[in-house]
Amino acid sequence: MKKTVCLLLAFAMLFSLAACSQPSEPSEPAQNEPVQPQEPQSPDTSEPSGSTDDTAAPSEPEPSADDAAEPETGKTLVVYFSATGNTEQAAGYIAEATRGDLFELTPAEPYSDDDLNWRDESSRVVYEYEHPDERDIELTAASLDNWDEYDTIFIGYPIWWGIAAWPVDTFVEANDFTGKTVIPFCTSSSSGLGESGELLAEQAGTGEWLEGHRFSSSVSADDVQAWLDELGL
């Protein structure tokens, strides 16, 4: 019995040794796997402009017209018509003190010295005064492209027969003063401002019109500054 058991054990050991001696299936060496070569890094890692790669970072959108900077506002404009130079001088002082822009109203058909002779009953200015339909004076320019930039508008003129010189009417009627503060001023040798400011405000129909001011023909920078101080400007 013992011999039989021993024989069986010996046979089992021989079988095990035979099995272990069989070579195992070799695995594929790692170096035999095809290796995907890496793309060389370019000094410029940004995608070309025509790339359709979904992984590329989106480029910054071009600014549209709607995103353009809003025009600068809060500026001051000094508009004036001057027949003999007195109103022009006052306007210059106002523009300098307020850092405003100047805009001269120039009739397409300028007034000559003879035209302005109010003592001559046949002069142009007398004829226009006596014929109100002739007061529609064409200007070389009655508006500005950057009108919306201005919040404060000074309007200057000489006094003709108690009212604003009528070339100013053309400018007032041609523009929208909504949202703007309008300040009339005039020059004259003796006449006061009268109702000239109120009449211009009625013609405009828009804007906040303040009480105007009259300067003498010999207006000075100090005169203008004193008035601006009263206005708080």
SVG drawing of the C-alpha trace seen along z (x, -y; Angstrom):
<svg xmlns="http://www.w3.org/2000/svg" viewBox="-43 -158 55 160">
<polyline fill="none" stroke="black" stroke-width="0.4" points="0.0,0.0 2.8,-2.4 4.5,-1.6 1.5,-2.4 1.1,-5.7 4.7,-6.5 4.5,-5.7 1.5,-7.9 3.2,-10.8 6.3,-10.3 4.2,-10.2 2.4,-13.4 5.7,-15.2 7.0,-14.1 3.9,-15.4 4.2,-18.8 7.8,-19.1 6.9,-18.4 4.2,-21.0 6.4,-23.7 9.0,-23.0 6.6,-24.0 7.6,-27.5 4.9,-30.2 3.5,-32.3 5.8,-35.3 4.1,-38.7 4.7,-41.3 7.7,-43.3 6.8,-46.9 9.2,-48.1 7.4,-46.3 4.3,-48.5 4.2,-51.3 4.9,-54.6 3.0,-57.6 5.6,-60.3 4.8,-63.6 4.4,-66.7 7.4,-69.0 6.5,-72.1 6.6,-75.2 7.9,-78.4 4.5,-80.0 1.9,-77.9 -1.1,-80.0 -3.4,-78.5 -3.2,-79.9 -6.0,-82.3 -7.7,-79.7 -7.6,-76.8 -10.8,-74.9 -9.5,-73.0 -12.3,-72.9 -9.8,-72.8 -8.2,-76.1 -8.8,-79.0 -11.4,-81.4 -10.0,-84.6 -11.1,-87.9 -14.1,-89.2 -13.7,-92.4 -15.4,-95.4 -18.7,-96.2 -19.9,-99.6 -22.3,-99.4 -19.4,-98.9 -17.6,-102.0 -16.9,-104.6 -19.7,-107.0 -19.1,-110.5 -17.8,-112.9 -20.5,-115.0 -20.7,-118.0 -18.9,-120.4 -19.7,-124.0 -20.4,-125.7 -20.3,-129.5 -22.4,-130.3 -22.4,-133.9 -23.3,-136.2 -21.3,-139.4 -22.0,-142.3 -19.2,-144.7 -16.9,-142.6 -18.3,-143.5 -20.3,-140.2 -17.3,-138.3 -15.1,-139.8 -17.6,-138.9 -17.9,-135.3 -14.2,-134.9 -14.0,-135.9 -16.8,-133.5 -15.1,-130.6 -11.8,-131.3 -13.3,-131.4 -15.5,-128.3 -13.0,-126.4 -15.8,-126.2 -15.7,-125.8 -16.5,-128.8 -19.0,-128.5 -19.5,-131.6 -22.7,-132.1 -21.8,-133.5 -24.5,-134.6 -24.1,-133.0 -24.5,-136.6 -22.4,-138.6 -23.5,-142.0 -21.4,-144.9 -20.9,-148.1 -23.5,-149.8 -25.9,-146.9 -25.6,-147.5 -26.3,-151.3 -29.6,-151.4 -29.8,-155.1 -30.1,-154.6 -33.7,-153.7 -32.6,-151.9 -30.0,-149.7 -30.4,-145.9 -30.8,-145.7 -33.6,-148.3 -35.3,-146.6 -35.2,-143.2 -36.5,-144.9 -39.5,-146.4 -40.1,-143.1 -40.0,-140.2 -40.4,-137.6 -36.9,-138.7 -35.3,-137.8 -34.8,-134.1 -31.1,-134.4 -29.2,-131.5 -26.0,-130.6 -22.9,-128.9 -23.4,-126.4 -26.3,-126.2 -25.4,-123.0 -22.5,-120.9 -21.8,-117.2 -20.8,-116.8 -23.8,-118.8 -24.7,-116.0 -21.4,-116.5 -22.5,-119.9 -24.6,-120.3 -24.3,-124.1 -24.9,-126.5 -24.2,-130.2 -25.8,-132.2 -24.6,-135.7 -25.9,-138.4 -26.2,-142.2 -29.6,-143.7 -31.4,-144.9 -34.6,-147.0 -35.0,-145.4 -34.6,-141.7 -31.8,-139.4 -30.2,-139.9 -32.2,-137.6 -29.3,-135.5 -29.4,-133.8 -33.0,-132.7 -31.8,-130.4 -29.5,-128.6 -32.0,-128.3 -34.7,-126.9 -32.2,-124.4 -31.2,-122.6 -32.8,-120.5 -31.9,-121.9 -33.5,-119.0 -31.4,-118.3 -29.3,-121.4 -28.9,-124.5 -29.0,-127.6 -27.8,-131.0 -28.3,-134.0 -26.1,-137.1 -26.0,-140.2 -24.0,-143.4 -25.4,-146.8 -24.4,-150.4 -27.6,-151.4 -30.4,-148.9 -31.1,-146.2 -31.6,-142.5 -35.3,-143.1 -37.4,-140.0 -34.8,-138.6 -33.9,-135.6 -37.6,-134.7 -38.4,-135.0 -35.5,-132.7 -36.6,-130.2 -40.1,-130.2 -38.6,-129.6 -36.5,-126.7 -39.3,-125.1 -36.8,-122.8 -34.0,-123.2 -33.7,-125.0 -33.2,-128.6 -31.7,-130.8 -32.1,-134.6 -29.6,-136.3 -27.2,-139.2 -26.4,-142.3 -22.8,-143.6 -21.8,-147.0 -20.0,-147.6 -16.8,-147.9 -17.1,-144.5 -14.1,-143.3 -12.9,-140.0 -13.6,-141.1 -17.2,-141.9 -17.7,-138.5 -16.1,-136.8 -18.3,-138.7 -21.3,-137.4 -20.1,-133.9 -19.4,-134.0 -23.1,-134.9 -24.1,-132.0 -21.8,-129.7 -19.8,-128.8"/>
</svg>
